[in-house]
Amino acid sequence: MLSTVDLKNFQKILEDSITNVILVHHKQYMEQYLRFRKMNGPQCPFCKAAAKYIYAAEIKRNGADFLRRVKTNQWDGYE
């Protein structure tokens, strides 16, 4: 689903641009992601798994709009 490069880019987005939105919609997974990220860094398998889940859940929730925003890195107005 996500290449290593795409996952790394999404992790950067998750930690900066859409953290608050993801906390609202996927609180448990985002808190898990942030906890493992802080303890072990972004390469932690649990951290990566949480990011992959969030990515898939956002595709299900917002579909093409989410994918377009990932590609363009335009997050203004994303809810």
Buried (B, 14 or more C-beta within 10 A) or exposed (E): EBEEEEBBBBBEBBBEBBEEBBBEBBEEBBEBBBBBBEEEEBEBEBBBBBBBBBBEBBBEEBEEEBEEBBEEEEEEEBE
